[in-house]
Amino acid sequence: MHHVVLFPGVAAVRVSRRSDAAAELPRRVEVLRAVAAVGLPFAVPEPLTEVAAFGERAAVAVSWIGGEGLPEGAGDPGVFGLLLEALREVEVSPELEAVLHRPRRYADGLGWADILNDEIVPRLPTKWRDGVRRRLDTLLALDEVPARLVHGDLGGGNVHFGEDGRLIGVLDWDMAILSDPAIDAALVATWHGWGVLRTTDEETNRRARVWNDVVGVEHLHAVFTGRPVSRVDGFVRSVVAWLEERD
């Protein structure tokens, strides 16, 4: 959704690529402010400027977060366990409530279960439909837990470490929501490997696998928004590719 211009050690400037991203940028800036205020034990990008609009685009400068992400399959279970715990323990403030969406299973046809059941599963090749429905039923059978701060895109280049292996900061909070902390656990595991969760409690580990097993946890942000999926055909193709790779 954005181009990013880097000024190493100083700032990163995010420039929207589309008009819808430009319209969302002020809210995303407020998300960064709200997350920065909760006192996480690692750095998060903080806005350095107000949002500047030009034509159908917009831009904002945010603070520089050093370090680098880890390659796929790498990660210290102890460090990621502490990261997940830190997010889970955040007290949901009025400021977070004001800027973050709480995905609902059912919401007048726009809950995430509604969209999967009504819009996505019927478009899948026949051989996948029953299995996805069964796994969705398993997910829906989980007891709902108190909503916590969920980053929504953990892993890869969004979690930065120093050369000494110390966690420095977490970038890109655009997909942050208030929901089940096991979603973040699943996102960590899909990039860094499921073994990285071995210091995480057994129940979170179990829930993470259930969240991932339906269509791949990385796809769920598209159905968590409370709005129709904007590119349904592309979404279905991505889910089918995930199902085929997993088979």
PyMOL commands that set and color helices and strands:
alter all, ss='L'
color gray80, all
select helices_A, chain A and resi 19-36+77-88+94-99+112-123+126-140+156-158+182-192+194-197+202-213+217-223+232-246
alter helices_A, ss='H'
color red, helices_A
select strands_A, chain A and resi 2-7+11-16+52-54+57-63+148-150+159-161+167-170+177-179
alter strands_A, ss='S'
color yellow, strands_A
deselect
rebuild
show_as cartoon
